[in-house]
Amino acid sequence: MLDLSTVRPASAAAFERAKAVIPGGVNSPARAFGGVGGSPLFIARADGPFLFDLDGNRYLDFIGSWGPMILGHCHPAVVEATIAALKNGSSYGAPCELETRLAEMVIDAVSSVEMVRFVSSGTEATMSAIRLARGFTGRDLVIKFAGCYHGHVDSLLVSAGSSALTLGVPNSPGVPVGCTQDTIVLKFNDTAALAEVFAAKGDKIAGVILEPIVGNMGLVPPTAEFHRELRQLTQKHGTLLIYDEVMTGFRLGYGGAQELLGDKPDLSCFGKIIGGGYPVGAYGGRADIMKKIMPAGPVFQAGTLSGNPVAMAAGIATLNELKVNPPYPRLEEQSKRIGEGLLKAAASANVPVQFNRVGSMWTLFFTDTPVSDLDTAKTSDTKRFGRFFWEMMDRGVYLPCSQFEAAFTCGAMTDEHIATTIQAGAESFQAVAKG
Ligand code: PLP
């Protein structure tokens, strides 16, 4: 573990102070650097592709607030729209037109979405979508996949790796078994297990929820067969197919993963990018299903700050920018270049890695096994990953602080930043190879 007290003393002191008053010193566990054996940077400010820590160090930011900052930090259009909205008041607890405008933009972007409801986080979006699926179908069972993360919803916090047909066991104290006993956990990309569960229980399954392209076990793409089977089986059994696009929505294209894959789920969940860096989540889909939500229908869901005008304005400005000046082709090209550069550097340092990537989401797994699900992701040498992470950090490149997360390239990065990243990678692999 790096001794932050000498290398980054202001961050180290801030972390000590925070730990006295905030559990673990952080307000979300992924920020605590537990996966890389150290303690976190404390951030003073951010600008474009950069984060600046309390010690005045500058880092190229490949976390981007875990996904939202696709345009980079402080994009002028987003800053301007947010300030303008703030001046009109920060929350009304009554409807405003900004909510309708952002809803129209989401519906315009994502062809499977006919109506949308805003909430304040991705967790709320998935939790509400599951409730709606159960309310709409009158069924209880839900299928999720090992390694997919859908926020800290009780019923979806189920131990990863459970085998087909076994019912879920909670993987956090405080989640009663009763909350997860209707959750079935299957292996991602396992078409046979999916078919088996539907054959046994198809008429009792309310919904299948998944990250259509997974970011939360590191980046793991689906097979075409898996998605085809998902759509066919759910349609055949009257089960709702729910895409959790909290991470992939507006990231892998303006229409999200479903546009890329050519799929049409019944419900979709969003978060991260649609709030432009502010707390927004959303769920949407077929109008006949969405009309079951209160007050149009009987399924209860509410929120004091839902549709917050400042957050809506930031979301509108972000989506507008993504539509008018789409960064996607350049993000694809730059991320591809990062992959090619890192793979070449790893090979010349003799460090076995896999580079999984879709668009601007990517993960470097420290394993010689191709990664297609949680089991294969877990073959990674996490110690080596941790060493690589700190070597990159010391060269001013801030990667996700866990092997099992996706990195995000952002629209504010230039070709020079990409070259810097590859050069830092080459030096870091050499250091890792030395042990
Ligand atoms: N779904 C996915 C795919 C996510 O990646 C996340 C968060 O990382 C969530 C849901 C939960 O979103 P939030 O952290 O905004 O509650």
Residues whose N, C-alpha, C, O or C-beta is under 5 A from the ligand:
A	BS01	PLP	S121 G122 T123 Y149 H150 G151 E211 D244 V246 M247 G271
